[in-house]
Amino acid sequence: MTTKYLDCRNCGDMQDFRPLTDEEKDAVRALVEGRYVHDFWRCTAAGCLRFQRWYAKRDGASLPESFRVPAPPEAP
């Protein structure tokens, strides 16, 4: 999978971002102006909902809570 190492405003540091899934693209269309969402990427950090354009970190927001991926359980 293609990823980009970007500054995540939600996490507060650099994270890997991946392209949006089709389901995420539908949600992003409802949150941003315009229908073109193919240049948005999603933070892959556990629990993060941030999506943003790879070239403009201020141009993004958080996906709805239903898209949150829980952190994996800690090993004993």
C-alpha positions as CSV (number, residue, x, y, z in Angstrom):
1,M,0.0,0.0,0.0
2,T,1.2,3.5,-0.8
3,T,1.7,5.7,2.2
4,K,3.0,9.3,2.7
5,Y,4.8,10.5,5.9
6,L,2.9,13.7,6.9
7,D,2.5,16.0,9.8
8,C,-0.8,15.0,11.5
9,R,-2.6,17.8,13.3
10,N,-4.6,15.4,15.5
11,C,-1.6,13.4,16.6
12,G,0.8,16.3,16.9
13,D,3.7,14.7,15.0
14,M,4.7,12.9,11.8
15,Q,2.6,9.8,10.9
16,D,2.0,7.5,7.9
17,F,-1.0,8.4,5.8
18,R,-2.8,6.2,3.3
19,P,-5.3,6.9,0.5
20,L,-9.0,7.0,1.6
21,T,-11.2,4.0,1.1
22,D,-14.4,4.4,-1.0
23,E,-16.4,4.5,2.2
24,E,-14.2,7.2,3.7
25,K,-14.4,9.2,0.5
26,D,-18.2,9.2,0.8
27,A,-17.9,10.5,4.3
28,V,-15.4,13.2,3.4
29,R,-17.6,14.5,0.5
30,A,-20.2,15.2,3.2
31,L,-17.7,17.1,5.3
32,V,-15.8,19.3,2.7
33,E,-16.8,21.5,-0.1
34,G,-16.6,20.0,-3.6
35,R,-16.9,16.5,-4.8
36,Y,-13.2,15.8,-5.6
37,V,-11.7,14.0,-2.6
38,H,-9.1,11.8,-4.3
39,D,-6.2,13.9,-3.0
40,F,-7.2,13.4,0.7
41,W,-5.2,10.9,2.8
42,R,-6.0,9.4,6.2
43,C,-3.7,9.1,9.2
44,T,-2.9,5.4,10.0
45,A,-2.1,6.0,13.7
46,A,-4.3,3.8,16.0
47,G,-7.4,5.7,17.0
48,C,-6.8,8.8,14.7
49,L,-9.6,10.0,12.5
50,R,-7.6,12.7,10.7
51,F,-7.8,13.1,6.9
52,Q,-6.1,15.8,4.9
53,R,-4.6,16.7,1.6
54,W,-1.0,15.5,1.3
55,Y,0.1,19.0,0.2
56,A,-2.0,21.1,2.7
57,K,-2.3,19.8,6.2
58,R,-4.7,22.6,7.2
59,D,-7.1,21.4,4.5
60,G,-8.7,18.5,6.4
61,A,-10.7,17.4,9.4
62,S,-11.7,14.3,11.3
63,L,-13.8,11.5,10.0
64,P,-17.0,10.6,12.0
65,E,-16.5,8.5,15.1
66,S,-17.8,5.4,13.4
67,F,-14.5,5.3,11.4
68,R,-12.3,5.1,14.5
69,V,-10.0,2.0,14.5
70,P,-9.3,1.0,18.1
71,A,-5.7,0.6,19.3
72,P,-4.6,-3.0,19.4
73,P,-4.6,-4.5,22.9
74,E,-1.3,-4.3,24.8
75,A,0.7,-7.5,25.1
76,P,0.9,-8.9,28.6
